[in-house]
Amino acid sequence: MAIYPEKVYLNGEILNASDAKISIFDRGFLFGDGIYEVMIQFNGSFFFGKEHLARLAECLEKVNIQLDISTLQEKIDRLLEATSLVEADCLLYMQVTRGVAPRKHSFPLDCSPTVMMYAIPF
């Protein structure tokens, strides 16, 4: 049986998953133009958490998606609080796409990335 989260983080907001909407013009949807990372939390801390975030930052830099990774920890903390998973064993999924832009193969340099995260018990 699949487990779907009740709440998600999307572009600065914690939302009910049923209320979260991503544009059909998001380049992640149109081209798979994005990066994802998955982290597992055991006993209240993420297994290689700093390394996962560093890998996410490195991959985003390689594909030229501009996102300040240093802002993610606070957002992760907010999400875990909203989902009552602060100290629980859980899986955290993060997806960062280039964002919404007209459909062209060359990507725009001035896009705001789409950031989506969810956490589920593990």
DSSP file with accessible surface (Angstrom, degrees, kcal/mol):
  #  RESIDUE AA STRUCTURE BP1 BP2  ACC     N-H-->O    O-->H-N    N-H-->O    O-->H-N    TCO  KAPPA ALPHA  PHI   PSI    X-CA   Y-CA   Z-CA
    1    1 A M              0   0  232      0, 0.0     2,-0.1     0, 0.0     0, 0.0   0.000 360.0 360.0 360.0 127.7    0.0    0.0    0.0
    2    2 A A        -     0   0   64      1,-0.0     2,-0.6     2,-0.0     0, 0.0  -0.446 360.0-143.1 -72.4 143.2    1.4    3.4   -1.0
    3    3 A I        -     0   0  102     -2,-0.1    -1,-0.0   118,-0.1   117,-0.0  -0.946  17.0-171.7-108.7 121.8    1.9    6.1    1.6
    4    4 A Y        -     0   0  193     -2,-0.6     2,-0.1   116,-0.0    13,-0.0  -0.914  25.7-114.5-110.6 141.7    1.2    9.6    0.4
    5    5 A P        -     0   0   22      0, 0.0   115,-0.1     0, 0.0    12,-0.1  -0.398   8.3-147.6 -72.9 150.5    1.9   12.6    2.6
    6    6 A E  S    S+     0   0  166      1,-0.2    11,-3.0    11,-0.1    12,-0.3   0.789  85.4  35.2 -82.0 -31.7   -0.8   14.8    3.9
    7    7 A K  E     -A   16   0A  68      9,-0.3   112,-0.5   112,-0.2     2,-0.3  -0.935  66.7-176.4-126.1 148.8    1.3   17.9    3.8
    8    8 A V  E     -A   15   0A  10      7,-2.7     7,-3.0    -2,-0.3     2,-0.5  -0.938  26.6-123.0-136.4 158.6    4.0   19.1    1.4
    9    9 A Y  E     +AB  14 117A   4    108,-3.1   108,-2.3    -2,-0.3     2,-0.4  -0.907  34.8 172.9 -98.7 128.8    6.4   22.0    1.2
   10   10 A L  E >   -AB  13 116A  10      3,-2.9     3,-1.5    -2,-0.5   106,-0.2  -0.918  62.5 -33.0-142.6 113.7    6.0   23.9   -2.1
   11   11 A N  T 3  S-     0   0   84    104,-2.8   105,-0.1    -2,-0.4     3,-0.1   0.855 128.0 -34.0  47.9  50.4    7.7   27.1   -2.9
   12   12 A G  T 3  S+     0   0   35      1,-0.2     2,-0.4   103,-0.2    -1,-0.3   0.387 120.1  94.4  95.2  -4.3    7.8   28.5    0.6
   13   13 A E  E <   -A   10   0A 118     -3,-1.5    -3,-2.9     2,-0.0     2,-0.6  -0.934  64.7-138.3-125.0 146.3    4.5   27.1    1.9
   14   14 A I  E     +A    9   0A  48     -2,-0.4     2,-0.3    -5,-0.2    -5,-0.2  -0.911  41.1 173.8 -95.3 121.8    3.4   24.1    3.8
   15   15 A L  E     -A    8   0A  37     -7,-3.0    -7,-2.7    -2,-0.6     2,-0.2  -0.898  41.9 -96.3-127.8 156.0    0.2   22.9    2.1
   16   16 A N  E >>  -A    7   0A  71     -2,-0.3     3,-1.9    -9,-0.2     4,-0.8  -0.529  43.5-121.7 -62.3 137.7   -2.2   20.0    2.3
   17   17 A A  G >4 S+     0   0   38    -11,-3.0     3,-1.0     1,-0.3    -1,-0.1   0.874 112.4  58.3 -55.5 -36.0   -1.0   17.7   -0.5
   18   18 A S  G 34 S+     0   0   88    -12,-0.3    -1,-0.3     1,-0.2   -11,-0.1   0.726 107.3  48.0 -68.7 -18.2   -4.4   18.0   -2.2
   19   19 A D  G <4 S+     0   0   96     -3,-1.9     2,-0.3     2,-0.0    -1,-0.2   0.538  85.3 107.0 -97.0  -9.6   -4.0   21.7   -2.4
   20   20 A A    <<  -     0   0   28     -3,-1.0     2,-0.4    -4,-0.8   -11,-0.0  -0.564  48.4-177.2 -75.6 129.7   -0.4   21.7   -3.9
   21   21 A K        -     0   0  156     -2,-0.3     2,-0.4   -11,-0.1    -2,-0.0  -0.991  14.2-166.8-132.5 135.4   -0.3   22.7   -7.5
   22   22 A I        -     0   0   89     -2,-0.4     4,-0.0     4,-0.0    -2,-0.0  -0.980  33.8-107.1-120.6 134.3    2.6   22.8  -10.0
   23   23 A S    >   -     0   0   48     -2,-0.4     3,-1.8     1,-0.2     6,-0.2  -0.236  14.9-132.4 -58.6 142.3    2.2   24.6  -13.3
   24   24 A I  T 3  S+     0   0  108      1,-0.3    -1,-0.2     5,-0.1     6,-0.0   0.651 109.2  62.2 -68.4 -12.6    2.0   22.4  -16.4
   25   25 A F  T 3  S+     0   0  116      4,-0.1    76,-1.6     5,-0.0     2,-0.3   0.301  73.2 122.8 -95.0   8.6    4.6   24.8  -17.8
   26   26 A D  B X>  -F  100   0B   2     -3,-1.8     4,-2.3    74,-0.2     3,-1.0  -0.544  66.9-134.1 -68.6 132.3    7.1   23.9  -15.1
   27   27 A R  H 3>>S+     0   0    8     72,-3.0     4,-2.7    -2,-0.3     6,-1.8   0.763 104.0  64.7 -64.9 -21.6   10.3   22.7  -16.9
   28   28 A G  H 3>5S+     0   0   17      4,-0.3     4,-0.9     3,-0.2    -1,-0.3   0.896 109.3  39.2 -65.0 -37.7   10.5   19.7  -14.5
   29   29 A F  H <45S+     0   0  147     -3,-1.0    -2,-0.2    -6,-0.2    -1,-0.2   0.916 121.8  42.0 -75.5 -45.0    7.2   18.5  -16.0
   30   30 A L  H  <5S+     0   0   50     -4,-2.3    -2,-0.2     1,-0.2    -3,-0.2   0.878 137.8   6.0 -72.1 -39.5    7.9   19.4  -19.6
   31   31 A F  H  <5S-     0   0   62     -4,-2.7    -3,-0.2    -5,-0.2    -2,-0.2   0.399  92.6-110.1-126.7  -2.3   11.6   18.3  -19.8
   32   32 A G     << +     0   0   59     -4,-0.9     2,-1.7    -5,-0.6    -4,-0.3   0.832  59.5 165.6  67.2  29.9   12.5   16.5  -16.5
   33   33 A D        +     0   0   24     -6,-1.8    65,-2.2    -7,-0.1    66,-0.3  -0.579  37.4  69.1 -86.2  79.3   14.6   19.6  -16.0
   34   34 A G  E     -C   97   0A  19     -2,-1.7     2,-0.4    63,-0.3    63,-0.3  -0.982  69.5-113.3-173.5-179.3   15.4   19.3  -12.3
   35   35 A I  E     -C   96   0A  31     61,-2.9    61,-3.0    -2,-0.3     2,-0.3  -0.979  21.6-163.8-133.6 142.1   17.2   17.4   -9.5
   36   36 A Y  E     -C   95   0A 143     -2,-0.4     2,-0.3    59,-0.2    59,-0.2  -0.904   3.3-171.3-125.4 159.5   15.9   15.3   -6.7
   37   37 A E  E     -C   94   0A  10     57,-2.3    57,-2.8    -2,-0.3     2,-0.4  -0.990   7.5-156.1-144.8 145.3   17.4   14.1   -3.5
   38   38 A V  E     -C   93   0A  47     -2,-0.3     2,-0.3    55,-0.2    55,-0.2  -0.989  11.9-175.5-125.0 134.1   16.1   11.6   -0.9
   39   39 A M  E     -C   92   0A   0     53,-2.6    53,-3.3    -2,-0.4     2,-0.4  -0.958  14.1-145.4-129.0 148.6   17.3   11.5    2.7
   40   40 A I  E     -C   91   0A  33      7,-0.4     7,-3.0    -2,-0.3     2,-0.5  -0.948   9.2-151.8-114.9 132.4   16.4    9.1    5.5
   41   41 A Q  E     -CD  90  46A   7     49,-3.2    49,-1.5    -2,-0.4     2,-0.4  -0.912  14.7-179.2-105.0 126.5   16.1   10.3    9.2
   42   42 A F  E >   - D   0  45A  82      3,-2.6     3,-1.9    -2,-0.5    46,-0.1  -0.989  69.0  -8.6-121.9 135.2   16.9    7.8   11.9
   43   43 A N  T 3  S-     0   0  145     -2,-0.4    45,-0.1     1,-0.3    -1,-0.1   0.849 131.9 -49.1  50.0  40.2   16.6    8.6   15.6
   44   44 A G  T 3  S+     0   0   24     43,-0.3     2,-0.3    44,-0.2    -1,-0.3   0.515 122.1  82.7  84.5   3.8   16.1   12.3   15.0
   45   45 A S  E <  S-D   42   0A  77     -3,-1.9    -3,-2.6    42,-0.1     2,-0.3  -0.998  78.1-109.5-141.7 150.5   18.9   13.0   12.5
   46   46 A F  E >   -D   41   0A  31     -2,-0.3     3,-1.5    -5,-0.3     2,-0.5  -0.560  33.1-116.3 -79.4 134.6   19.4   12.5    8.8
   47   47 A F  T 3  S-     0   0  120     -7,-3.0    -7,-0.4    -2,-0.3     5,-0.1  -0.584  98.8 -15.1 -69.1 114.3   21.8    9.8    7.7
   48   48 A F  T 3> S+     0   0  115     -2,-0.5     4,-2.5     3,-0.1    -1,-0.3   0.866  90.5 162.4  53.8  40.8   24.6   11.7    5.9
   49   49 A G  H <>  +     0   0   12     -3,-1.5     4,-2.3     1,-0.2     5,-0.2   0.912  68.4  47.4 -58.4 -47.3   22.3   14.8    5.8
   50   50 A K  H  > S+     0   0  183     -4,-0.2     4,-2.3     1,-0.2    -1,-0.2   0.892 112.5  50.9 -63.4 -37.8   25.0   17.3    5.1
   51   51 A E  H  > S+     0   0  109      2,-0.2     4,-2.5     1,-0.2    -1,-0.2   0.892 108.4  51.7 -67.8 -38.7   26.4   15.2    2.4
   52   52 A H  H  X S+     0   0   33     -4,-2.5     4,-2.4     2,-0.2    -2,-0.2   0.929 111.8  46.4 -62.3 -44.4   23.0   14.8    0.7
   53   53 A L  H  X S+     0   0   21     -4,-2.3     4,-2.6     1,-0.2    -2,-0.2   0.887 111.5  51.9 -66.5 -36.6   22.5   18.5    0.8
   54   54 A A  H  X S+     0   0   59     -4,-2.3     4,-2.6     2,-0.2    -2,-0.2   0.907 109.9  49.1 -65.2 -39.7   26.0   19.1   -0.6
   55   55 A R  H  X S+     0   0  124     -4,-2.5     4,-2.8     2,-0.2     5,-0.2   0.917 110.2  51.1 -65.9 -41.0   25.3   16.6   -3.4
   56   56 A L  H  X S+     0   0    0     -4,-2.4     4,-2.7     1,-0.2     5,-0.2   0.950 111.5  47.8 -59.2 -46.2   22.0   18.4   -4.2
   57   57 A A  H  X S+     0   0   33     -4,-2.6     4,-2.4     1,-0.2    -2,-0.2   0.921 112.2  49.3 -61.1 -43.8   23.9   21.7   -4.3
   58   58 A E  H  X S+     0   0  101     -4,-2.6     4,-2.2     1,-0.2    -1,-0.2   0.921 112.5  47.1 -63.4 -43.6   26.6   20.3   -6.6
   59   59 A C  H  X S+     0   0   39     -4,-2.8     4,-1.5     2,-0.2    -1,-0.2   0.908 111.4  50.6 -66.6 -41.0   24.0   18.8   -9.0
   60   60 A L  H  <>S+     0   0    3     -4,-2.7     5,-2.8    -5,-0.2     4,-0.3   0.912 110.4  50.4 -62.6 -40.3   22.0   22.0   -9.1
   61   61 A E  H ><5S+     0   0  158     -4,-2.4     3,-1.3    -5,-0.2    -2,-0.2   0.916 106.3  55.7 -63.4 -40.3   25.2   23.9   -9.9
   62   62 A K  H 3<5S+     0   0  152     -4,-2.2    -1,-0.2     1,-0.3    -2,-0.2   0.827 114.1  38.9 -63.0 -32.5   26.1   21.5  -12.7
   63   63 A V  T 3<5S-     0   0   57     -4,-1.5    -1,-0.3    -3,-0.2    -2,-0.2   0.288 115.7-115.7-100.9   8.8   22.8   22.0  -14.4
   64   64 A N  T < 5 +     0   0   68     -3,-1.3     2,-0.6    -4,-0.3    -3,-0.2   0.876  60.6 150.4  62.0  43.1   22.8   25.8  -13.7
   65   65 A I      < -     0   0    7     -5,-2.8     2,-0.7    -6,-0.1    -1,-0.2  -0.947  41.3-138.1-102.7 121.5   19.7   25.9  -11.4
   66   66 A Q        +     0   0  131     -2,-0.6     2,-0.3    45,-0.2    -5,-0.0  -0.720  42.1 142.4 -88.0 112.4   20.2   28.7   -8.9
   67   67 A L        -     0   0   42     -2,-0.7     2,-1.1   -10,-0.1     3,-0.1  -0.945  48.9-130.4-149.8 130.0   19.1   27.8   -5.4
   68   68 A D    >   -     0   0   97     -2,-0.3     3,-1.7     1,-0.2     4,-0.2  -0.686  20.5-167.4 -80.7 100.8   20.7   28.8   -2.1
   69   69 A I  G >> S+     0   0   26     -2,-1.1     3,-2.1     1,-0.3     4,-0.5   0.779  78.3  75.3 -62.8 -25.8   20.9   25.4   -0.4
   70   70 A S  G 34 S+     0   0   92      1,-0.3     4,-0.4     2,-0.2     3,-0.3   0.735  90.7  58.2 -62.1 -18.5   21.7   27.0    3.0
   71   71 A T  G <> S+     0   0   47     -3,-1.7     4,-1.1     1,-0.2    -1,-0.3   0.608  88.3  77.2 -83.9 -11.3   18.0   28.0    3.2
   72   72 A L  H <> S+     0   0    1     -3,-2.1     4,-2.9    -4,-0.2     5,-0.2   0.847  80.4  63.8 -71.9 -35.1   16.7   24.4    2.9
   73   73 A Q  H  X S+     0   0   76     -4,-0.5     4,-2.7    -3,-0.3    -1,-0.2   0.921 103.7  48.2 -59.2 -43.1   17.4   23.2    6.5
   74   74 A E  H  > S+     0   0   99     -4,-0.4     4,-2.2     1,-0.2    -1,-0.2   0.899 113.4  48.7 -62.4 -38.2   15.0   25.7    8.0
   75   75 A K  H  X S+     0   0   40     -4,-1.1     4,-2.2     2,-0.2    -2,-0.2   0.893 110.3  50.5 -70.1 -38.3   12.4   24.6    5.4
   76   76 A I  H  X S+     0   0    0     -4,-2.9     4,-2.8     2,-0.2     5,-0.2   0.934 109.9  51.0 -63.0 -44.9   13.0   21.0    6.2
   77   77 A D  H  X S+     0   0   84     -4,-2.7     4,-2.2    -5,-0.2    -2,-0.2   0.906 109.8  49.8 -59.0 -44.2   12.6   21.7    9.9
   78   78 A R  H  X S+     0   0   89     -4,-2.2     4,-2.5     2,-0.2    -1,-0.2   0.899 111.6  48.9 -60.9 -42.7    9.3   23.4    9.2
   79   79 A L  H  X S+     0   0    0     -4,-2.2     4,-1.8     2,-0.2    -2,-0.2   0.937 110.8  49.0 -64.8 -44.8    8.0   20.5    7.1
   80   80 A L  H  <>S+     0   0    5     -4,-2.8     5,-2.8     1,-0.2     6,-0.6   0.893 112.1  49.7 -63.0 -37.8    9.0   17.9    9.7
   81   81 A E  H ><5S+     0   0  133     -4,-2.2     3,-1.3    -5,-0.2    -1,-0.2   0.942 110.6  49.4 -63.5 -46.2    7.2   20.0   12.4
   82   82 A A  H 3<5S+     0   0   38     -4,-2.5    -1,-0.2     1,-0.3    -2,-0.2   0.778 115.7  43.5 -65.7 -26.3    4.1   20.3   10.3
   83   83 A T  T 3<5S-     0   0   31     -4,-1.8    -1,-0.3    -5,-0.1    -2,-0.2   0.317 109.4-120.6-101.7   6.2    4.1   16.5    9.6
   84   84 A S  T < 5S+     0   0  106     -3,-1.3    -3,-0.2    -4,-0.3    -4,-0.1   0.857  80.9 117.8  57.0  39.2    4.9   15.6   13.2
   85   85 A L      < +     0   0   14     -5,-2.8     3,-0.2    -6,-0.2    -4,-0.2   0.139  24.5 119.7-119.0  20.6    8.0   13.8   12.1
   86   86 A V  S    S+     0   0   53     -6,-0.6    -1,-0.1     1,-0.3    -5,-0.1   0.908  94.4  15.8 -56.0 -47.4   10.7   15.8   13.9
   87   87 A E  S    S+     0   0  139     -7,-0.1   -43,-0.3    -3,-0.1    -1,-0.3   0.391 108.5 105.6-107.0   2.7   12.0   12.9   15.9
   88   88 A A  S    S-     0   0   36     -3,-0.2     2,-0.4   -45,-0.1   -44,-0.2  -0.457  80.8-103.6 -87.0 154.5   10.5   10.1   13.9
   89   89 A D        +     0   0   63     -2,-0.1    33,-2.2    33,-0.1     2,-0.3  -0.648  63.2 153.6 -70.0 124.7   12.2    7.8   11.4
   90   90 A C  E     -CE  41 121A   0    -49,-1.5   -49,-3.2    -2,-0.4     2,-0.4  -0.970  46.4-119.9-152.7 165.5   11.2    9.2    8.0
   91   91 A L  E     -CE  40 120A  35     29,-2.8    29,-2.1    -2,-0.3     2,-0.5  -0.934  23.5-158.1-108.6 132.9   12.0    9.6    4.4
   92   92 A L  E     -CE  39 119A   0    -53,-3.3   -53,-2.6    -2,-0.4     2,-0.5  -0.972   5.0-165.8-114.8 122.9   12.4   13.1    3.0
   93   93 A Y  E     -CE  38 118A  45     25,-2.9    25,-2.0    -2,-0.5     2,-0.4  -0.929   5.6-173.2-108.8 130.1   12.0   13.6   -0.7
   94   94 A M  E     -CE  37 117A   2    -57,-2.8   -57,-2.3    -2,-0.5     2,-0.4  -0.989   4.5-176.3-124.7 132.9   13.2   16.9   -2.3
   95   95 A Q  E     -CE  36 116A  50     21,-3.0    21,-2.7    -2,-0.4     2,-0.5  -0.997   0.5-176.3-129.3 126.4   12.6   18.0   -5.9
   96   96 A V  E     -CE  35 115A   1    -61,-3.0   -61,-2.9    -2,-0.4     2,-0.3  -0.989   7.8-177.5-123.0 121.8   14.0   21.2   -7.4
   97   97 A T  E     -CE  34 114A   9     17,-2.4    17,-1.2    -2,-0.5   -63,-0.3  -0.741  42.1-108.3-112.2 166.7   13.1   22.1  -11.0
   98   98 A R        -     0   0   12    -65,-2.2     2,-0.2    -2,-0.3   -32,-0.1   0.815  65.7-128.9 -62.5 -29.4   14.3   25.0  -13.1
   99   99 A G        -     0   0    0    -66,-0.3   -72,-3.0    14,-0.2     2,-0.4  -0.671  42.0 -22.9 114.4-168.5   10.7   26.5  -12.7
  100  100 A V  B     +F   26   0B  77     12,-0.5    12,-0.3   -74,-0.3   -74,-0.2  -0.660  69.5 140.2 -85.8 130.2    8.0   27.8  -15.0
  101  101 A A        -     0   0    8    -76,-1.6    -2,-0.1    -2,-0.4     3,-0.1  -0.977  57.6 -75.7-161.1 157.2    9.1   29.1  -18.4
  102  102 A P        -     0   0   97      0, 0.0     2,-1.0     0, 0.0   -75,-0.0  -0.286  62.4 -95.6 -55.8 145.7    7.9   29.1  -22.0
  103  103 A R  S    S+     0   0  140      4,-0.1     2,-0.3     2,-0.0     3,-0.1  -0.541  72.3 133.0 -74.5 100.6    8.6   25.7  -23.6
  104  104 A K        -     0   0  131     -2,-1.0    -3,-0.0     2,-0.1     0, 0.0  -0.977  60.2-126.1-140.5 150.7   11.9   26.0  -25.5
  105  105 A H  S    S+     0   0  143     -2,-0.3     2,-0.3     2,-0.1    -1,-0.1   0.899  96.6  71.9 -68.6 -38.4   14.8   23.7  -25.4
  106  106 A S  S    S-     0   0   88     -3,-0.1    -2,-0.1     1,-0.1     0, 0.0  -0.608  89.6-129.7 -74.4 135.4   17.2   26.4  -24.4
  107  107 A F        -     0   0   78     -2,-0.3     2,-0.1     1,-0.1    -2,-0.1  -0.646  13.8-116.1 -92.7 146.4   16.5   27.2  -20.8
  108  108 A P        -     0   0   36      0, 0.0     3,-0.4     0, 0.0    -1,-0.1  -0.426  11.7-144.6 -73.3 151.8   16.1   30.8  -19.5
  109  109 A L  S    S+     0   0  136      1,-0.2   -43,-0.1    -2,-0.1    -2,-0.0   0.555  91.6  59.9 -92.0  -9.3   18.6   32.1  -17.0
  110  110 A D  S    S+     0   0  142      2,-0.1    -1,-0.2     0, 0.0     2,-0.1   0.086  73.1 129.7-110.8  24.3   16.1   34.1  -15.0
  111  111 A C        -     0   0   28     -3,-0.4   -45,-0.2   -12,-0.1   -12,-0.1  -0.481  55.8-130.9 -76.0 148.6   13.7   31.4  -13.8
  112  112 A S        -     0   0   97    -12,-0.3   -12,-0.5    -2,-0.1   -45,-0.1  -0.879  33.6-120.9 -94.7 123.3   12.7   31.0  -10.2
  113  113 A P        -     0   0   28      0, 0.0     2,-0.5     0, 0.0   -15,-0.2  -0.266  14.5-125.7 -64.9 150.9   13.2   27.3   -9.3
  114  114 A T  E     - E   0  97A  11    -17,-1.2   -17,-2.4     2,-0.0     2,-0.5  -0.863  25.8-164.9 -91.7 128.3   10.3   25.2   -8.0
  115  115 A V  E     + E   0  96A   9     -2,-0.5  -104,-2.8   -19,-0.2     2,-0.4  -0.980  12.2 171.6-120.8 121.0   11.1   23.6   -4.7
  116  116 A M  E     +BE  10  95A  35    -21,-2.7   -21,-3.0    -2,-0.5     2,-0.3  -0.989   1.1 169.8-129.3 137.3    8.9   20.7   -3.5
  117  117 A M  E     +BE   9  94A   0   -108,-2.3  -108,-3.1    -2,-0.4     2,-0.3  -0.991   6.3 178.3-142.7 148.9    9.5   18.5   -0.5
  118  118 A Y  E     - E   0  93A  63    -25,-2.0   -25,-2.9    -2,-0.3     2,-0.4  -0.982  12.2-153.0-145.7 156.7    7.6   15.9    1.4
  119  119 A A  E     + E   0  92A   3   -112,-0.5  -112,-0.2    -2,-0.3   -27,-0.2  -0.988  13.3 178.6-129.0 139.3    8.3   13.6    4.4
  120  120 A I  E     - E   0  91A  25    -29,-2.1   -29,-2.8    -2,-0.4    -2,-0.0  -0.969  39.9 -88.2-135.3 153.0    6.7   10.3    5.2
  121  121 A P  E       E   0  90A  78      0, 0.0   -31,-0.3     0, 0.0  -118,-0.1  -0.271 360.0 360.0 -57.7 147.8    7.2    7.8    8.0
  122  122 A F              0   0  133    -33,-2.2   -33,-0.1   -81,-0.1   -82,-0.0  -0.984 360.0 360.0-129.1 360.0    9.9    5.2    7.2
